[in-house]
Amino acid sequence: LLFINIEKNVTSITENQGLQAFIEDDVFEREINGLANRIEKVANVKEIRYMDKEAALEDAKNTLKEYEYLLEGMENSNPFPRSFIITFENLTNTENVKKAIEDIDGIYKVSYNAKVVNAVVTISRIVNYIILSIGLGMAVISIFILANTIKLAIYASKRDLYIMKYMGATQGFIRTPFVVEGLSLGVMSAVISWIFVSIGYSIAYRYLPKVGEELGVFGFVGYSEIWSTMLIAFVGLGVLMGVLGSL
């Protein structure tokens, strides 16, 4: 669940991160499409949007709503340059994208927030490593608990097992019920865990403050979107841990 939510938010931030490529004044309007096509061919460019001088002025007015009077009278002598707003496919090699676009004739400057991009990539990578480490640690603990549970079951019925061996029972015949027991324990544990996690997550999603989501900083994935995936993952891992533990 942590991994899914982090991935969702990283994707959301990725969609909002990009760069702005400013077009030289001597580029004619008829050349804009050709320039855009050249930028689209750069690796890791997802989307490109042209912003003319009028749109740039309107954008400045929206940004400076409280100080809009500073921009009065600029309609006739618009100082804002034309530009392309470019978004990334992902947040890897963004510096290479910047350099590639800077080298295109007709572009005189490229601006983007490298600090935000690098921070997002670094934080998501660190958190994912932490989640993976916790997951592996819990998997080892689960296998250890199941293994000890099966050992106790074997110890409790060791006399019966000796008799079965003397009667000619094969190793597989003796072992199979314990593997099935481990598998059953794994599945039951997975379903019970899934129920509690589902209830806990649904309550948290419903009652936690949505301030971050409203600000566009952080949002939670609705459980209705992922409950089936979670159930399959839980049961699949339960079966795997149960079989490994009993073996």
QUIPEJO-V551066 format. One record per run of one state. SS is the DSSP state (~ for helix, > for strand, _ for the rest). FROM is the first residue (numbers start at 1). TO is the last residue. If there is no record, write none. Layout:
SS_FROM_TO + SS_FROM_TO
This chain:
__1_1 + ~_2_16 + __17_17 + >_18_23 + __24_28 + ~_29_40 + __41_44 + >_45_51 + __52_52 + ~_53_63 + __64_64 + ~_65_71 + __72_82 + >_83_88 + __89_93 + ~_94_102 + __103_106 + >_107_111 + __112_113 + ~_114_156 + __157_157 + ~_158_166 + __167_170 + ~_171_207 + __208_210 + ~_211_214 + __215_222 + ~_223_246 + __247_247
